[in-house]
Amino acid sequence: MARPRQHAPEELHAQVMAACDAWLSEQPVHALSLRSLAREVGCAPSTLLKLYGSFNNLLQHVNIESLASLRAVIEPLLADTTPPEERLRALAMGYWSFARDAAHRWELLFDYPLAQEGELDRRQSDMIEALFSRVEAALKEYQPRLGDLEARRLARTLWGSVHGLVQLGLNDRLGYWQGGAFGADELLEQLLCTTLAGLERMPQDP
């Protein structure tokens, strides 16, 4: 039997991420295994365990790649000269577009808990916090009377609602009206219009 090829850690990591990307472009993660990945990149499963520590840690690296891909989809839509309401729409529609076009990657982000400690946790947390910061900044620009704490709460409430609509949209569970299915994009638009209308009616400080 031929011996597995030897790889530098950086080269092997790049090959593993590419193999995961190819897999998730067509199949869900629950059918993926450490053994099948090792076979794909031409190494022993123990080599991957030595590099990542566990299969779960390997998947957390895939999640970091997914968050970076999501950011790459969203960032070009967020020019500083764009009105805040348009930036919020771009964030929501970009999130929906990413989830729809990379459904198995998106599912992996939520099927496997994010890292809980160490560098992986910090990198994931920084990426997620950067997304929330974008939402907070747009909300405060749209309604300057919104306080810091209110903006943080509203950003997370709004994004939780966006996430829920996206998840239901992916599973075709948004319901029907007069024989036609509701689309995630139209319900996201209604959510944003309702949120922005509420901010416009925010009472003046006494």
N, C-alpha and C positions, 0 to 999 in steps of 0.2 A: 504494500500500500504506500502510495506517495505521501511524504511528510507534508504537513500544512506549510504554506509559504510564511516567511518571516516578514513582519511589517514594523515600520516605525510607528510609535503611538499616534502621531498626528495624521499620518497617512491612513492608518487603520481606522481612526475616528471618522475621517472624511469618507472612507468607503462604507462604513457602517451607516452613517447618516444618509448617504446616497441610496444605499440599499433599502433603508426604512422609507425614504421618500418614494422610491419606486413601488414599494409594497403598498403604502398607504394611498397612493394615487388610484389603486384599484380594489384594495381589500381592507377590511377592518383590522384593528390591532389584535383582537382576541384570537385571530388565527395565526398570529406571528409568534415565533418562539426563538429562544436564544440559539438553539441548535440549527434552526433553519437560517438564521442570520449568519451564523458562523460558516455554514456551508456556502452561503452566497458570496461571502468575502474571502473564502479560502483559508480559514484558520480554525483552530480548535475552540469549542465553547469555553474551555478554561481560560483561553487567551482573552476573550471578551470579559469574563468575570474578573480577570486580573486588571483589565483596563478600567472597567466601570464599577466594580464592586458587587453589582447585582443587576439583574434584568430591569428592575424598577428604576435604578439610577440611569441605565441606558435610555429608557423611555423618557426620563426627565430631560435628558439632553435633546431628545426629539422635540419635546414640548418647548424648549428654549428656541429651537430652530423655527417652530411653528409661530411662536410669539414674535420672532424677528420677521417672519414672512407677513404676519398680520400688520406689523408696523410698516413694512415696505409697501403694503397695499394702501394704508391710510395716510401716511406722511405726505405723499404728493398732492393729496386733496386738501391740505390744511395750510394754505398760504396765509401769512399774517394779514394780508390785505382783504381776505375774504370775510364777509360779515359773520358774526358769531353763530347766527341761526343756520347759515349755510355750512359752517364747520361742523355743527352738531349733526346735521343731515348727512354730511359726508362720512362722519364717524359711524353713524348707525348703518348707512347703506354699504359702507366699506366692510363693516363687520358681517353683515348679511351676505355680501358677495364672497367674502373669504370662506365663510361657513358653508355656503352652497357649492363653491368650486373646489374646496379641499375638505369635504365632509368628514372623511376618516381622520384626518389630522385634527380637525376641530373637536371631534368626539373624544380623541385621545386626551385632549387638554382637560376634559371633565370626567372621563372614565377612570383615570388614574390620578389620585390626589397629588397636588404639587409637592415639591420637596419641602421638608420641614426644618432643615438646618443646613449650615455650611454654605459653600459658594453657590450651589445650585439654587438654594432657597433665596439667596440675595439677588442673584441674576433674574430669577423669575419675578420676585417681588418688585424689583426696580422697573421691569418692563410693564408689569400690570399697573404700578403706581403712575408711570408715565402716561398711560392711557387715561386713567382717572384724572390726572392733572390737566390733560387736554380738555376733558369734559368740564371740569370745574372752572377753568379759565374762560371757556366760551360762555358758560352760564353767568359768571360774574360780569363779563363784558356786556352781555345782553341786558342784565339787570344789575347795575352797580350797587343797588341797595342790599344786595344779597351778601350776608356776612360769611366769613370763612367757614364756620361750622355748618351753616345752612348749605353752603355750596358743596361741601364734602358730603353731607347727607344726601342732598338732591342728586349729585352726580352718581352716587352708588344706587340710589333708588331708580333713577332713570335708566342706568345701564343694566340693572337687574331686570327691568321691564323689557329693554331691548333684547337682552339675552333670552328671556322667556319666549318672546315672539319668534326669535330666530330658531330656537329649539323646536317649537311647535310647527313652524314653517317647514323645517327640514323633514319632519315626520308627518306632514300633511294633516295636522290636527288643529288648524285654525278655524274650521267650520265652513258653513256654506250659507249663501243667501240667494234665494230665488234660483236655485239650481247651479249656481256658480261658486267656486271655492274662493275664499278670501286669500289674497296674496300677502306675504310678509311685508313686502315693500309698501303697500297701501296702509297697512296697520301701523307700521313704523312711522309713516308720515302723520297719521292721525295722533299717535302718541306724542310726537314732537310738537305738533300744532297745539295740542291740549296743554302740554307742559309750558310752552312759550306763552300761551294765552294767560295761564295762571301767573307767570312771572310778570307779565305786563300789568296785571291787576294787583300786584303786591302792594299792600298799604304803605303809605308814607310813614316815616318815623314820627312819633308824637313830638 
